[in-house]
Amino acid sequence: MKTVINIKTDKEIKIKAQKIAKELGLPLSTVVNAYLKEFVRERSVRFSVEPEVRPEVGKLLKQASKDYKERKNIRGPFITADEAIKHLHS
């Protein structure tokens, strides 16, 4: 027997969730039902939110990662903190 649950959520969250569910080939109702079944089975709730990085920060991180892989724009290693501080002041 099926029933309908009405919930309130932010429109943006709903749209993002529907998009991800669609990418996985699932209707959003299947995702919600899976979470409800897990909640009943485990009798617990886990919250985890990955921080969203601002686009400009993401761009800087990608460039830094690329530079590191190419061994560009990196200094060190420094043996002591004084060495690192001296380098920062140079």
PDB file of N, CA, C and O in Angstrom:
ATOM      1  N   MET A   1       0.840  -1.178   0.000  1.00  0.00           N
ATOM      2  CA  MET A   1       0.000   0.000   0.000  1.00  0.00           C
ATOM      3  C   MET A   1       0.888   1.245   0.000  1.00  0.00           C
ATOM      4  O   MET A   1       1.830   1.338   0.788  1.00  0.00           O
ATOM      5  N   LYS A   2       0.597   2.174  -0.858  1.00  0.00           N
ATOM      6  CA  LYS A   2       1.376   3.411  -0.988  1.00  0.00           C
ATOM      7  C   LYS A   2       0.616   4.570  -0.352  1.00  0.00           C
ATOM      8  O   LYS A   2      -0.612   4.561  -0.263  1.00  0.00           O
ATOM      9  N   THR A   3       1.380   5.567   0.086  1.00  0.00           N
ATOM     10  CA  THR A   3       0.797   6.784   0.628  1.00  0.00           C
ATOM     11  C   THR A   3       1.608   7.965   0.119  1.00  0.00           C
ATOM     12  O   THR A   3       2.715   7.785  -0.388  1.00  0.00           O
ATOM     13  N   VAL A   4       1.074   9.152   0.247  1.00  0.00           N
ATOM     14  CA  VAL A   4       1.746  10.355  -0.228  1.00  0.00           C
ATOM     15  C   VAL A   4       2.217  11.164   0.974  1.00  0.00           C
ATOM     16  O   VAL A   4       1.472  11.373   1.932  1.00  0.00           O
ATOM     17  N   ILE A   5       3.477  11.619   0.907  1.00  0.00           N
ATOM     18  CA  ILE A   5       4.035  12.497   1.936  1.00  0.00           C
ATOM     19  C   ILE A   5       4.319  13.839   1.269  1.00  0.00           C
ATOM     20  O   ILE A   5       4.971  13.898   0.226  1.00  0.00           O
ATOM     21  N   ASN A   6       3.838  14.890   1.865  1.00  0.00           N
ATOM     22  CA  ASN A   6       4.147  16.230   1.376  1.00  0.00           C
ATOM     23  C   ASN A   6       5.183  16.843   2.306  1.00  0.00           C
ATOM     24  O   ASN A   6       4.981  16.894   3.519  1.00  0.00           O
ATOM     25  N   ILE A   7       6.279  17.304   1.746  1.00  0.00           N
ATOM     26  CA  ILE A   7       7.317  17.948   2.553  1.00  0.00           C
ATOM     27  C   ILE A   7       7.624  19.318   1.974  1.00  0.00           C
ATOM     28  O   ILE A   7       7.402  19.577   0.791  1.00  0.00           O
ATOM     29  N   LYS A   8       8.134  20.181   2.824  1.00  0.00           N
ATOM     30  CA  LYS A   8       8.563  21.501   2.370  1.00  0.00           C
ATOM     31  C   LYS A   8      10.078  21.506   2.321  1.00  0.00           C
ATOM     32  O   LYS A   8      10.745  21.065   3.257  1.00  0.00           O
ATOM     33  N   THR A   9      10.616  22.012   1.216  1.00  0.00           N
ATOM     34  CA  THR A   9      12.060  22.142   1.057  1.00  0.00           C
ATOM     35  C   THR A   9      12.339  23.342   0.176  1.00  0.00           C
ATOM     36  O   THR A   9      11.447  23.838  -0.511  1.00  0.00           O
ATOM     37  N   ASP A  10      13.558  23.802   0.196  1.00  0.00           N
ATOM     38  CA  ASP A  10      13.937  24.917  -0.670  1.00  0.00           C
ATOM     39  C   ASP A  10      13.825  24.481  -2.122  1.00  0.00           C
ATOM     40  O   ASP A  10      14.182  23.358  -2.476  1.00  0.00           O
ATOM     41  N   LYS A  11      13.330  25.378  -2.949  1.00  0.00           N
ATOM     42  CA  LYS A  11      13.156  25.069  -4.363  1.00  0.00           C
ATOM     43  C   LYS A  11      14.483  24.665  -5.017  1.00  0.00           C
ATOM     44  O   LYS A  11      14.534  23.728  -5.814  1.00  0.00           O
ATOM     45  N   GLU A  12      15.548  25.384  -4.667  1.00  0.00           N
ATOM     46  CA  GLU A  12      16.860  25.097  -5.254  1.00  0.00           C
ATOM     47  C   GLU A  12      17.342  23.693  -4.879  1.00  0.00           C
ATOM     48  O   GLU A  12      17.908  22.988  -5.714  1.00  0.00           O
ATOM     49  N   ILE A  13      17.121  23.291  -3.634  1.00  0.00           N
ATOM     50  CA  ILE A  13      17.514  21.949  -3.188  1.00  0.00           C
ATOM     51  C   ILE A  13      16.734  20.893  -3.964  1.00  0.00           C
ATOM     52  O   ILE A  13      17.302  19.892  -4.402  1.00  0.00           O
ATOM     53  N   LYS A  14      15.444  21.116  -4.130  1.00  0.00           N
ATOM     54  CA  LYS A  14      14.614  20.160  -4.870  1.00  0.00           C
ATOM     55  C   LYS A  14      15.122  20.006  -6.302  1.00  0.00           C
ATOM     56  O   LYS A  14      15.247  18.890  -6.807  1.00  0.00           O
ATOM     57  N   ILE A  15      15.411  21.125  -6.948  1.00  0.00           N
ATOM     58  CA  ILE A  15      15.875  21.084  -8.336  1.00  0.00           C
ATOM     59  C   ILE A  15      17.210  20.345  -8.438  1.00  0.00           C
ATOM     60  O   ILE A  15      17.399  19.512  -9.324  1.00  0.00           O
ATOM     61  N   LYS A  16      18.145  20.661  -7.511  1.00  0.00           N
ATOM     62  CA  LYS A  16      19.446  19.980  -7.531  1.00  0.00           C
ATOM     63  C   LYS A  16      19.282  18.486  -7.266  1.00  0.00           C
ATOM     64  O   LYS A  16      19.920  17.662  -7.922  1.00  0.00           O
ATOM     65  N   ALA A  17      18.426  18.137  -6.301  1.00  0.00           N
ATOM     66  CA  ALA A  17      18.204  16.724  -5.974  1.00  0.00           C
ATOM     67  C   ALA A  17      17.582  15.984  -7.158  1.00  0.00           C
ATOM     68  O   ALA A  17      17.981  14.861  -7.465  1.00  0.00           O
ATOM     69  N   GLN A  18      16.614  16.604  -7.821  1.00  0.00           N
ATOM     70  CA  GLN A  18      16.001  15.973  -8.990  1.00  0.00           C
ATOM     71  C   GLN A  18      17.025  15.758 -10.095  1.00  0.00           C
ATOM     72  O   GLN A  18      17.018  14.726 -10.766  1.00  0.00           O
ATOM     73  N   LYS A  19      17.910  16.742 -10.282  1.00  0.00           N
ATOM     74  CA  LYS A  19      18.930  16.633 -11.326  1.00  0.00           C
ATOM     75  C   LYS A  19      19.875  15.466 -11.042  1.00  0.00           C
ATOM     76  O   LYS A  19      20.183  14.677 -11.935  1.00  0.00           O
ATOM     77  N   ILE A  20      20.331  15.362  -9.793  1.00  0.00           N
ATOM     78  CA  ILE A  20      21.252  14.272  -9.432  1.00  0.00           C
ATOM     79  C   ILE A  20      20.553  12.919  -9.557  1.00  0.00           C
ATOM     80  O   ILE A  20      21.125  11.963 -10.081  1.00  0.00           O
ATOM     81  N   ALA A  21      19.310  12.845  -9.072  1.00  0.00           N
ATOM     82  CA  ALA A  21      18.561  11.589  -9.176  1.00  0.00           C
ATOM     83  C   ALA A  21      18.405  11.189 -10.642  1.00  0.00           C
ATOM     84  O   ALA A  21      18.561  10.020 -10.994  1.00  0.00           O
ATOM     85  N   LYS A  22      18.099  12.161 -11.487  1.00  0.00           N
ATOM     86  CA  LYS A  22      17.940  11.879 -12.919  1.00  0.00           C
ATOM     87  C   LYS A  22      19.255  11.371 -13.519  1.00  0.00           C
ATOM     88  O   LYS A  22      19.256  10.441 -14.325  1.00  0.00           O
ATOM     89  N   GLU A  23      20.386  11.995 -13.115  1.00  0.00           N
ATOM     90  CA  GLU A  23      21.691  11.542 -13.605  1.00  0.00           C
ATOM     91  C   GLU A  23      21.956  10.096 -13.209  1.00  0.00           C
ATOM     92  O   GLU A  23      22.626   9.356 -13.930  1.00  0.00           O
ATOM     93  N   LEU A  24      21.419   9.700 -12.047  1.00  0.00           N
ATOM     94  CA  LEU A  24      21.580   8.316 -11.579  1.00  0.00           C
ATOM     95  C   LEU A  24      20.518   7.384 -12.162  1.00  0.00           C
ATOM     96  O   LEU A  24      20.537   6.176 -11.923  1.00  0.00           O
ATOM     97  N   GLY A  25      19.596   7.959 -12.928  1.00  0.00           N
ATOM     98  CA  GLY A  25      18.540   7.154 -13.540  1.00  0.00           C
ATOM     99  C   GLY A  25      17.427   6.795 -12.578  1.00  0.00           C
ATOM    100  O   GLY A  25      16.760   5.774 -12.749  1.00  0.00           O
ATOM    101  N   LEU A  26      17.219   7.630 -11.560  1.00  0.00           N
ATOM    102  CA  LEU A  26      16.210   7.358 -10.542  1.00  0.00           C
ATOM    103  C   LEU A  26      15.236   8.518 -10.418  1.00  0.00           C
ATOM    104  O   LEU A  26      15.618   9.676 -10.586  1.00  0.00           O
ATOM    105  N   PRO A  27      13.976   8.208 -10.123  1.00  0.00           N
ATOM    106  CA  PRO A  27      13.078   9.302  -9.753  1.00  0.00           C
ATOM    107  C   PRO A  27      13.417   9.742  -8.326  1.00  0.00           C
ATOM    108  O   PRO A  27      13.897   8.943  -7.522  1.00  0.00           O
ATOM    109  N   LEU A  28      13.169  11.002  -8.023  1.00  0.00           N
ATOM    110  CA  LEU A  28      13.481  11.521  -6.695  1.00  0.00           C
ATOM    111  C   LEU A  28      12.726  10.760  -5.610  1.00  0.00           C
ATOM    112  O   LEU A  28      13.240  10.606  -4.503  1.00  0.00           O
ATOM    113  N   SER A  29      11.533  10.288  -5.899  1.00  0.00           N
ATOM    114  CA  SER A  29      10.755   9.542  -4.902  1.00  0.00           C
ATOM    115  C   SER A  29      11.479   8.258  -4.479  1.00  0.00           C
ATOM    116  O   SER A  29      11.378   7.845  -3.324  1.00  0.00           O
ATOM    117  N   THR A  30      12.196   7.635  -5.391  1.00  0.00           N
ATOM    118  CA  THR A  30      12.958   6.427  -5.050  1.00  0.00           C
ATOM    119  C   THR A  30      14.084   6.764  -4.074  1.00  0.00           C
ATOM    120  O   THR A  30      14.347   6.007  -3.139  1.00  0.00           O
ATOM    121  N   VAL A  31      14.744   7.894  -4.291  1.00  0.00           N
ATOM    122  CA  VAL A  31      15.816   8.330  -3.394  1.00  0.00           C
ATOM    123  C   VAL A  31      15.245   8.611  -2.007  1.00  0.00           C
ATOM    124  O   VAL A  31      15.807   8.169  -1.005  1.00  0.00           O
ATOM    125  N   VAL A  32      14.135   9.339  -1.942  1.00  0.00           N
ATOM    126  CA  VAL A  32      13.517   9.664  -0.655  1.00  0.00           C
ATOM    127  C   VAL A  32      13.080   8.389   0.056  1.00  0.00           C
ATOM    128  O   VAL A  32      13.292   8.254   1.261  1.00  0.00           O
ATOM    129  N   ASN A  33      12.478   7.458  -0.665  1.00  0.00           N
ATOM    130  CA  ASN A  33      12.055   6.188  -0.063  1.00  0.00           C
ATOM    131  C   ASN A  33      13.244   5.404   0.481  1.00  0.00           C
ATOM    132  O   ASN A  33      13.150   4.795   1.546  1.00  0.00           O
ATOM    133  N   ALA A  34      14.352   5.414  -0.235  1.00  0.00           N
ATOM    134  CA  ALA A  34      15.549   4.706   0.241  1.00  0.00           C
ATOM    135  C   ALA A  34      16.036   5.320   1.548  1.00  0.00           C
ATOM    136  O   ALA A  34      16.406   4.598   2.474  1.00  0.00           O
ATOM    137  N   TYR A  35      16.037   6.653   1.630  1.00  0.00           N
ATOM    138  CA  TYR A  35      16.448   7.307   2.873  1.00  0.00           C
ATOM    139  C   TYR A  35      15.483   7.001   4.010  1.00  0.00           C
ATOM    140  O   TYR A  35      15.912   6.790   5.145  1.00  0.00           O
ATOM    141  N   LEU A  36      14.190   6.975   3.722  1.00  0.00           N
ATOM    142  CA  LEU A  36      13.204   6.648   4.760  1.00  0.00           C
ATOM    143  C   LEU A  36      13.388   5.208   5.260  1.00  0.00           C
ATOM    144  O   LEU A  36      13.310   4.952   6.461  1.00  0.00           O
ATOM    145  N   LYS A  37      13.630   4.279   4.341  1.00  0.00           N
ATOM    146  CA  LYS A  37      13.857   2.886   4.752  1.00  0.00           C
ATOM    147  C   LYS A  37      15.111   2.769   5.612  1.00  0.00           C
ATOM    148  O   LYS A  37      15.117   2.033   6.598  1.00  0.00           O
ATOM    149  N   GLU A  38      16.169   3.486   5.251  1.00  0.00           N
ATOM    150  CA  GLU A  38      17.396   3.472   6.044  1.00  0.00           C
ATOM    151  C   GLU A  38      17.136   4.065   7.431  1.00  0.00           C
ATOM    152  O   GLU A  38      17.632   3.545   8.431  1.00  0.00           O
ATOM    153  N   PHE A  39      16.372   5.137   7.493  1.00  0.00           N
ATOM    154  CA  PHE A  39      16.032   5.775   8.761  1.00  0.00           C
ATOM    155  C   PHE A  39      15.293   4.799   9.678  1.00  0.00           C
ATOM    156  O   PHE A  39      15.591   4.724  10.870  1.00  0.00           O
ATOM    157  N   VAL A  40      14.343   4.060   9.135  1.00  0.00           N
ATOM    158  CA  VAL A  40      13.584   3.082   9.923  1.00  0.00           C
ATOM    159  C   VAL A  40      14.487   1.934  10.357  1.00  0.00           C
ATOM    160  O   VAL A  40      14.448   1.511  11.512  1.00  0.00           O
ATOM    161  N   ARG A  41      15.299   1.432   9.433  1.00  0.00           N
ATOM    162  CA  ARG A  41      16.165   0.300   9.728  1.00  0.00           C
ATOM    163  C   ARG A  41      17.242   0.656  10.760  1.00  0.00           C
ATOM    164  O   ARG A  41      17.469  -0.098  11.705  1.00  0.00           O
ATOM    165  N   GLU A  42      17.898   1.795  10.580  1.00  0.00           N
ATOM    166  CA  GLU A  42      19.020   2.185  11.432  1.00  0.00           C
ATOM    167  C   GLU A  42      18.589   2.933  12.695  1.00  0.00           C
ATOM    168  O   GLU A  42      19.334   2.999  13.673  1.00  0.00           O
ATOM    169  N   ARG A  43      17.394   3.488  12.661  1.00  0.00           N
ATOM    170  CA  ARG A  43      16.879   4.287  13.786  1.00  0.00           C
ATOM    171  C   ARG A  43      17.842   5.413  14.144  1.00  0.00           C
ATOM    172  O   ARG A  43      18.037   5.727  15.319  1.00  0.00           O
ATOM    173  N   SER A  44      18.433   6.007  13.136  1.00  0.00           N
ATOM    174  CA  SER A  44      19.337   7.136  13.351  1.00  0.00           C
ATOM    175  C   SER A  44      19.331   8.021  12.114  1.00  0.00           C
ATOM    176  O   SER A  44      18.906   7.626  11.028  1.00  0.00           O
ATOM    177  N   VAL A  45      19.822   9.237  12.330  1.00  0.00           N
ATOM    178  CA  VAL A  45      19.912  10.203  11.243  1.00  0.00           C
ATOM    179  C   VAL A  45      21.351  10.677  11.164  1.00  0.00           C
ATOM    180  O   VAL A  45      21.952  11.021  12.182  1.00  0.00           O
ATOM    181  N   ARG A  46      21.902  10.696   9.965  1.00  0.00           N
ATOM    182  CA  ARG A  46      23.254  11.211   9.756  1.00  0.00           C
ATOM    183  C   ARG A  46      23.172  12.422   8.839  1.00  0.00           C
ATOM    184  O   ARG A  46      22.548  12.376   7.779  1.00  0.00           O
ATOM    185  N   PHE A  47      23.798  13.482   9.256  1.00  0.00           N
ATOM    186  CA  PHE A  47      23.850  14.678   8.433  1.00  0.00           C
ATOM    187  C   PHE A  47      25.280  14.907   8.001  1.00  0.00           C
ATOM    188  O   PHE A  47      26.204  14.860   8.813  1.00  0.00           O
ATOM    189  N   SER A  48      25.452  15.151   6.733  1.00  0.00           N
ATOM    190  CA  SER A  48      26.779  15.459   6.236  1.00  0.00           C
ATOM    191  C   SER A  48      26.599  16.354   5.031  1.00  0.00           C
ATOM    192  O   SER A  48      25.905  16.011   4.074  1.00  0.00           O
ATOM    193  N   VAL A  49      27.226  17.489   5.095  1.00  0.00           N
ATOM    194  CA  VAL A  49      27.131  18.437   3.995  1.00  0.00           C
ATOM    195  C   VAL A  49      28.546  18.796   3.564  1.00  0.00           C
ATOM    196  O   VAL A  49      29.358  19.278   4.353  1.00  0.00           O
ATOM    197  N   GLU A  50      28.810  18.549   2.310  1.00  0.00           N
ATOM    198  CA  GLU A  50      30.104  18.934   1.777  1.00  0.00           C
ATOM    199  C   GLU A  50      30.046  20.423   1.458  1.00  0.00           C
ATOM    200  O   GLU A  50      29.091  20.893   0.838  1.00  0.00           O
ATOM    201  N   PRO A  51      31.048  21.151   1.873  1.00  0.00           N
ATOM    202  CA  PRO A  51      31.023  22.585   1.599  1.00  0.00           C
ATOM    203  C   PRO A  51      31.107  22.849   0.100  1.00  0.00           C
ATOM    204  O   PRO A  51      31.811  22.157  -0.635  1.00  0.00           O
ATOM    205  N   GLU A  52      30.384  23.851  -0.324  1.00  0.00           N
ATOM    206  CA  GLU A  52      30.465  24.251  -1.723  1.00  0.00           C
ATOM    207  C   GLU A  52      31.509  25.351  -1.832  1.00  0.00           C
ATOM    208  O   GLU A  52      31.464  26.343  -1.104  1.00  0.00           O
ATOM    209  N   VAL A  53      32.428  25.165  -2.729  1.00  0.00           N
ATOM    210  CA  VAL A  53      33.506  26.118  -2.931  1.00  0.00           C
ATOM    211  C   VAL A  53      33.049  27.171  -3.937  1.00  0.00           C
ATOM    212  O   VAL A  53      32.456  26.850  -4.967  1.00  0.00           O
ATOM    213  N   ARG A  54      33.335  28.427  -3.623  1.00  0.00           N
ATOM    214  CA  ARG A  54      33.015  29.493  -4.574  1.00  0.00           C
ATOM    215  C   ARG A  54      33.784  29.241  -5.861  1.00  0.00           C
ATOM    216  O   ARG A  54      34.899  28.722  -5.820  1.00  0.00           O
ATOM    217  N   PRO A  55      33.202  29.602  -7.011  1.00  0.00           N
ATOM    218  CA  PRO A  55      33.855  29.333  -8.302  1.00  0.00           C
ATOM    219  C   PRO A  55      35.281  29.869  -8.388  1.00  0.00           C
ATOM    220  O   PRO A  55      36.162  29.205  -8.934  1.00  0.00           O
ATOM    221  N   GLU A  56      35.513  31.074  -7.850  1.00  0.00           N
ATOM    222  CA  GLU A  56      36.859  31.644  -7.946  1.00  0.00           C
ATOM    223  C   GLU A  56      37.860  30.865  -7.094  1.00  0.00           C
ATOM    224  O   GLU A  56      39.031  30.755  -7.458  1.00  0.00           O
ATOM    225  N   VAL A  57      37.408  30.329  -5.972  1.00  0.00           N
ATOM    226  CA  VAL A  57      38.277  29.514  -5.125  1.00  0.00           C
ATOM    227  C   VAL A  57      38.551  28.173  -5.811  1.00  0.00           C
ATOM    228  O   VAL A  57      39.676  27.676  -5.789  1.00  0.00           O
ATOM    229  N   GLY A  58      37.517  27.597  -6.417  1.00  0.00           N
ATOM    230  CA  GLY A  58      37.678  26.346  -7.151  1.00  0.00           C
ATOM    231  C   GLY A  58      38.698  26.481  -8.270  1.00  0.00           C
ATOM    232  O   GLY A  58      39.498  25.576  -8.506  1.00  0.00           O
ATOM    233  N   LYS A  59      38.664  27.609  -8.952  1.00  0.00           N
ATOM    234  CA  LYS A  59      39.611  27.861 -10.042  1.00  0.00           C
ATOM    235  C   LYS A  59      41.040  27.921  -9.498  1.00  0.00           C
ATOM    236  O   LYS A  59      41.961  27.351 -10.083  1.00  0.00           O
ATOM    237  N   LEU A  60      41.212  28.620  -8.370  1.00  0.00           N
ATOM    238  CA  LEU A  60      42.538  28.713  -7.757  1.00  0.00           C
ATOM    239  C   LEU A  60      43.042  27.343  -7.297  1.00  0.00           C
ATOM    240  O   LEU A  60      44.218  27.020  -7.460  1.00  0.00           O
ATOM    241  N   LEU A  61      42.141  26.541  -6.723  1.00  0.00           N
ATOM    242  CA  LEU A  61      42.531  25.209  -6.260  1.00  0.00           C
ATOM    243  C   LEU A  61      42.942  24.311  -7.425  1.00  0.00           C
ATOM    244  O   LEU A  61      43.917  23.566  -7.325  1.00  0.00           O
ATOM    245  N   LYS A  62      42.202  24.383  -8.524  1.00  0.00           N
ATOM    246  CA  LYS A  62      42.562  23.589  -9.700  1.00  0.00           C
ATOM    247  C   LYS A  62      43.927  23.989 -10.234  1.00  0.00           C
ATOM    248  O   LYS A  62      44.735  23.137 -10.603  1.00  0.00           O
ATOM    249  N   GLN A  63      44.180  25.306 -10.273  1.00  0.00           N
ATOM    250  CA  GLN A  63      45.472  25.784 -10.769  1.00  0.00           C
ATOM    251  C   GLN A  63      46.593  25.350  -9.835  1.00  0.00           C
ATOM    252  O   GLN A  63      47.655  24.932 -10.296  1.00  0.00           O
ATOM    253  N   ALA A  64      46.368  25.443  -8.535  1.00  0.00           N
ATOM    254  CA  ALA A  64      47.389  25.034  -7.564  1.00  0.00           C
ATOM    255  C   ALA A  64      47.682  23.543  -7.690  1.00  0.00           C
ATOM    256  O   ALA A  64      48.837  23.125  -7.610  1.00  0.00           O
ATOM    257  N   SER A  65      46.645  22.747  -7.886  1.00  0.00           N
ATOM    258  CA  SER A  65      46.821  21.306  -8.046  1.00  0.00           C
ATOM    259  C   SER A  65      47.627  20.999  -9.309  1.00  0.00           C
ATOM    260  O   SER A  65      48.522  20.154  -9.306  1.00  0.00           O
ATOM    261  N   LYS A  66      47.289  21.702 -10.378  1.00  0.00           N
ATOM    262  CA  LYS A  66      48.014  21.519 -11.645  1.00  0.00           C
ATOM    263  C   LYS A  66      49.486  21.909 -11.475  1.00  0.00           C
ATOM    264  O   LYS A  66      50.383  21.190 -11.913  1.00  0.00           O
ATOM    265  N   ASP A  67      49.718  23.063 -10.830  1.00  0.00           N
ATOM    266  CA  ASP A  67      51.096  23.511 -10.593  1.00  0.00           C
ATOM    267  C   ASP A  67      51.868  22.489  -9.772  1.00  0.00           C
ATOM    268  O   ASP A  67      53.029  22.205 -10.065  1.00  0.00           O
ATOM    269  N   TYR A  68      51.233  21.937  -8.748  1.00  0.00           N
ATOM    270  CA  TYR A  68      51.906  20.964  -7.887  1.00  0.00           C
ATOM    271  C   TYR A  68      52.295  19.714  -8.677  1.00  0.00           C
ATOM    272  O   TYR A  68      53.404  19.197  -8.541  1.00  0.00           O
ATOM    273  N   LYS A  69      51.371  19.245  -9.497  1.00  0.00           N
ATOM    274  CA  LYS A  69      51.661  18.058 -10.309  1.00  0.00           C
ATOM    275  C   LYS A  69      52.796  18.307 -11.293  1.00  0.00           C
ATOM    276  O   LYS A  69      53.579  17.407 -11.596  1.00  0.00           O
ATOM    277  N   GLU A  70      52.876  19.547 -11.790  1.00  0.00           N
ATOM    278  CA  GLU A  70      53.928  19.915 -12.743  1.00  0.00           C
ATOM    279  C   GLU A  70      55.182  20.445 -12.046  1.00  0.00           C
ATOM    280  O   GLU A  70      56.144  20.854 -12.695  1.00  0.00           O
ATOM    281  N   ARG A  71      55.148  20.429 -10.699  1.00  0.00           N
ATOM    282  CA  ARG A  71      56.278  20.900  -9.885  1.00  0.00           C
ATOM    283  C   ARG A  71      56.614  22.363 -10.197  1.00  0.00           C
ATOM    284  O   ARG A  71      57.786  22.737 -10.223  1.00  0.00           O
ATOM    285  N   LYS A  72      55.584  23.194 -10.436  1.00  0.00           N
ATOM    286  CA  LYS A  72      55.754  24.614 -10.712  1.00  0.00           C
ATOM    287  C   LYS A  72      55.235  25.419  -9.528  1.00  0.00           C
ATOM    288  O   LYS A  72      54.308  25.002  -8.832  1.00  0.00           O
ATOM    289  N   ASN A  73      55.847  26.575  -9.314  1.00  0.00           N
ATOM    290  CA  ASN A  73      55.389  27.521  -8.293  1.00  0.00           C
ATOM    291  C   ASN A  73      55.319  26.923  -6.896  1.00  0.00           C
ATOM    292  O   ASN A  73      54.433  27.269  -6.115  1.00  0.00           O
ATOM    293  N   ILE A  74      56.243  26.035  -6.580  1.00  0.00           N
ATOM    294  CA  ILE A  74      56.288  25.470  -5.232  1.00  0.00           C
ATOM    295  C   ILE A  74      57.673  25.712  -4.646  1.00  0.00           C
ATOM    296  O   ILE A  74      58.663  25.785  -5.374  1.00  0.00           O
ATOM    297  N   ARG A  75      57.730  25.832  -3.350  1.00  0.00           N
ATOM    298  CA  ARG A  75      58.990  26.053  -2.644  1.00  0.00           C
ATOM    299  C   ARG A  75      59.075  25.063  -1.493  1.00  0.00           C
ATOM    300  O   ARG A  75      58.068  24.507  -1.055  1.00  0.00           O
ATOM    301  N   GLY A  76      60.281  24.856  -1.015  1.00  0.00           N
ATOM    302  CA  GLY A  76      60.445  23.973   0.124  1.00  0.00           C
ATOM    303  C   GLY A  76      60.911  22.615  -0.338  1.00  0.00           C
ATOM    304  O   GLY A  76      61.229  22.457  -1.516  1.00  0.00           O
ATOM    305  N   PRO A  77      60.965  21.649   0.514  1.00  0.00           N
ATOM    306  CA  PRO A  77      60.485  21.700   1.902  1.00  0.00           C
ATOM    307  C   PRO A  77      61.427  22.509   2.786  1.00  0.00           C
ATOM    308  O   PRO A  77      62.616  22.647   2.499  1.00  0.00           O
ATOM    309  N   PHE A  78      60.873  23.031   3.849  1.00  0.00           N
ATOM    310  CA  PHE A  78      61.650  23.794   4.815  1.00  0.00           C
ATOM    311  C   PHE A  78      61.874  22.915   6.040  1.00  0.00           C
ATOM    312  O   PHE A  78      60.959  22.232   6.498  1.00  0.00           O
ATOM    313  N   ILE A  79      63.073  22.937   6.558  1.00  0.00           N
ATOM    314  CA  ILE A  79      63.427  22.126   7.718  1.00  0.00           C
ATOM    315  C   ILE A  79      62.898  22.770   9.003  1.00  0.00           C
ATOM    316  O   ILE A  79      62.450  22.081   9.920  1.00  0.00           O
ATOM    317  N   THR A  80      62.957  24.093   9.050  1.00  0.00           N
ATOM    318  CA  THR A  80      62.503  24.784  10.257  1.00  0.00           C
ATOM    319  C   THR A  80      61.472  25.846   9.896  1.00  0.00           C
ATOM    320  O   THR A  80      61.359  26.253   8.739  1.00  0.00           O
ATOM    321  N   ALA A  81      60.728  26.284  10.893  1.00  0.00           N
ATOM    322  CA  ALA A  81      59.767  27.365  10.687  1.00  0.00           C
ATOM    323  C   ALA A  81      60.501  28.646  10.315  1.00  0.00           C
ATOM    324  O   ALA A  81      60.015  29.426   9.496  1.00  0.00           O
ATOM    325  N   ASP A  82      61.664  28.864  10.910  1.00  0.00           N
ATOM    326  CA  ASP A  82      62.444  30.067  10.590  1.00  0.00           C
ATOM    327  C   ASP A  82      62.806  30.117   9.111  1.00  0.00           C
ATOM    328  O   ASP A  82      62.781  31.181   8.493  1.00  0.00           O
ATOM    329  N   GLU A  83      63.142  28.961   8.549  1.00  0.00           N
ATOM    330  CA  GLU A  83      63.446  28.894   7.112  1.00  0.00           C
ATOM    331  C   GLU A  83      62.237  29.319   6.294  1.00  0.00           C
ATOM    332  O   GLU A  83      62.363  30.096   5.348  1.00  0.00           O
ATOM    333  N   ALA A  84      61.071  28.810   6.658  1.00  0.00           N
ATOM    334  CA  ALA A  84      59.848  29.137   5.926  1.00  0.00           C
ATOM    335  C   ALA A  84      59.531  30.628   6.052  1.00  0.00           C
ATOM    336  O   ALA A  84      59.160  31.271   5.070  1.00  0.00           O
ATOM    337  N   ILE A  85      59.675  31.169   7.248  1.00  0.00           N
ATOM    338  CA  ILE A  85      59.387  32.587   7.475  1.00  0.00           C
ATOM    339  C   ILE A  85      60.374  33.457   6.683  1.00  0.00           C
ATOM    340  O   ILE A  85      59.988  34.460   6.083  1.00  0.00           O
ATOM    341  N   LYS A  86      61.639  33.060   6.691  1.00  0.00           N
ATOM    342  CA  LYS A  86      62.650  33.791   5.912  1.00  0.00           C
ATOM    343  C   LYS A  86      62.285  33.805   4.445  1.00  0.00           C
ATOM    344  O   LYS A  86      62.417  34.830   3.777  1.00  0.00           O
ATOM    345  N   HIS A  87      61.820  32.658   3.934  1.00  0.00           N
ATOM    346  CA  HIS A  87      61.420  32.585   2.530  1.00  0.00           C
ATOM    347  C   HIS A  87      60.229  33.503   2.265  1.00  0.00           C
ATOM    348  O   HIS A  87      60.192  34.180   1.238  1.00  0.00           O
ATOM    349  N   LEU A  88      59.246  33.537   3.185  1.00  0.00           N
ATOM    350  CA  LEU A  88      58.075  34.378   3.002  1.00  0.00           C
ATOM    351  C   LEU A  88      58.439  35.860   2.961  1.00  0.00           C
ATOM    352  O   LEU A  88      57.781  36.637   2.269  1.00  0.00           O
ATOM    353  N   HIS A  89      59.460  36.252   3.680  1.00  0.00           N
ATOM    354  CA  HIS A  89      59.876  37.647   3.717  1.00  0.00           C
ATOM    355  C   HIS A  89      60.801  38.013   2.565  1.00  0.00           C
ATOM    356  O   HIS A  89      61.097  39.190   2.362  1.00  0.00           O
ATOM    357  N   SER A  90      61.259  37.025   1.810  1.00  0.00           N
ATOM    358  CA  SER A  90      62.179  37.308   0.701  1.00  0.00           C
ATOM    359  C   SER A  90      61.439  37.684  -0.566  1.00  0.00           C
ATOM    360  O   SER A  90      62.066  37.952  -1.591  1.00  0.00           O
TER     361      SER A  90
END
